[in-house]
């Protein structure tokens, strides 16, 4: 019976002498910068607030000058702003470019839908 040589790497259990051949995936170089997406989502919430004020102004002008009742498109405009806020909070929690884009598109759709009424 022979004993293994002390320099044999198969029997060496020291992690410094026998590193793991596959350390796992490193950081993805093509992944978007999450802090930038979160900052865009936070600014998008301010944009949604401005769109909410603008949609409210459009609704009040329509109520004074029009027949006094809001139409379906005004309700759709406010729902668009609410969905944009949901997308914005989701983009803050899980930063994805699609959520930030949806947030801004839904925010811009609110006043536009109210103007079409």
C-alpha positions as CSV (number, residue, x, y, z in Angstrom):
1,X,0.0,0.0,0.0
2,X,1.3,3.4,-0.9
3,X,0.5,6.7,0.6
4,X,-0.3,9.7,-1.6
5,X,2.3,12.3,-2.2
6,X,1.8,15.5,-0.1
7,X,1.7,17.7,-3.2
8,X,-1.1,15.7,-4.8
9,X,-4.0,18.2,-5.3
10,X,-6.7,15.6,-5.2
11,X,-6.2,15.0,-1.5
12,X,-5.5,18.6,-0.5
13,X,-8.5,20.2,1.2
14,X,-7.0,23.7,1.7
15,X,-9.2,26.1,-0.3
16,X,-6.2,28.4,-1.0
17,X,-4.3,25.6,-2.6
18,X,-7.2,24.1,-4.5
19,X,-9.6,26.9,-5.7
20,X,-13.0,26.1,-7.0
21,X,-12.7,25.7,-10.8
22,X,-16.2,27.4,-11.4
23,X,-16.7,30.4,-9.1
24,X,-20.1,31.0,-10.5
25,X,-21.5,33.8,-12.6
26,X,-20.0,37.2,-12.2
27,X,-21.8,40.5,-12.6
28,X,-23.5,40.9,-16.0
29,X,-21.8,43.6,-18.0
30,X,-24.9,44.2,-20.1
31,X,-27.3,44.5,-17.2
32,X,-28.9,48.0,-16.8
33,X,-27.7,50.2,-14.0
34,X,-30.4,49.7,-11.3
35,X,-29.7,52.9,-9.5
36,X,-30.4,54.9,-12.7
37,X,-33.6,53.0,-13.3
38,X,-34.8,53.6,-9.7
39,X,-34.0,57.3,-10.0
40,X,-35.9,57.4,-13.3
41,X,-38.8,55.7,-11.6
42,X,-38.7,58.1,-8.7
43,X,-38.7,61.1,-11.1
44,X,-41.6,59.4,-12.9
45,X,-43.7,59.5,-9.8
46,X,-43.1,63.3,-9.7
47,X,-44.1,63.4,-13.4
48,X,-47.3,61.4,-12.5
49,X,-48.1,64.0,-9.8
50,X,-47.8,66.8,-12.3
51,X,-49.9,64.9,-14.8
52,X,-52.5,64.3,-12.0
53,X,-52.7,68.1,-11.4
54,X,-53.0,68.8,-15.1
55,X,-55.7,66.1,-15.6
56,X,-57.6,67.6,-12.7
57,X,-57.4,71.1,-14.2
58,X,-58.7,69.7,-17.5
59,X,-61.5,67.9,-15.7
60,X,-62.6,71.1,-13.8
61,X,-62.4,73.2,-17.0
62,X,-64.6,70.6,-18.8
63,X,-67.1,70.6,-15.9
64,X,-67.4,74.4,-15.9
65,X,-67.5,74.9,-19.7
66,X,-69.2,71.6,-20.7
67,X,-72.3,69.8,-19.5
68,X,-71.0,69.4,-15.9
69,X,-70.3,65.7,-16.0
70,X,-67.2,63.8,-16.7
71,X,-67.1,61.4,-19.6
72,X,-65.6,58.0,-20.0
73,X,-62.3,59.3,-21.3
74,X,-61.8,61.4,-18.1
75,X,-62.3,58.3,-16.0
76,X,-59.9,56.4,-18.3
77,X,-57.4,59.2,-17.9
78,X,-57.5,59.0,-14.1
79,X,-57.3,55.2,-14.3
80,X,-54.2,55.6,-16.5
81,X,-52.6,57.7,-13.9
82,X,-53.4,55.1,-11.2
83,X,-51.9,52.3,-13.3
84,X,-48.9,54.5,-14.0
85,X,-48.4,54.9,-10.2
86,X,-48.6,51.1,-9.8
87,X,-46.0,50.7,-12.5
88,X,-43.8,53.3,-10.8
89,X,-43.9,51.7,-7.4
90,X,-43.2,48.3,-9.1
91,X,-40.2,49.9,-10.9
92,X,-38.9,51.2,-7.6
93,X,-39.1,47.7,-6.1
94,X,-37.9,45.7,-9.2
95,X,-36.1,48.1,-11.5
96,X,-37.0,47.1,-15.1
97,X,-36.8,49.4,-18.1
98,X,-40.2,48.2,-19.4
99,X,-41.8,49.3,-16.1
100,X,-40.3,52.7,-16.2
101,X,-41.3,53.2,-19.8
102,X,-44.9,52.0,-19.0
103,X,-45.0,54.5,-16.1
104,X,-44.1,57.5,-18.3
105,X,-46.5,56.4,-21.1
106,X,-49.4,55.9,-18.7
107,X,-48.7,59.2,-17.1
108,X,-48.7,61.0,-20.4
109,X,-51.9,59.2,-21.5
110,X,-53.9,60.6,-18.5
111,X,-54.1,64.2,-19.6
112,X,-54.3,63.2,-23.3
113,X,-57.4,61.1,-22.6
114,X,-58.9,63.9,-20.5
115,X,-58.4,66.3,-23.3
116,X,-60.1,64.0,-25.8
117,X,-63.3,64.1,-23.7
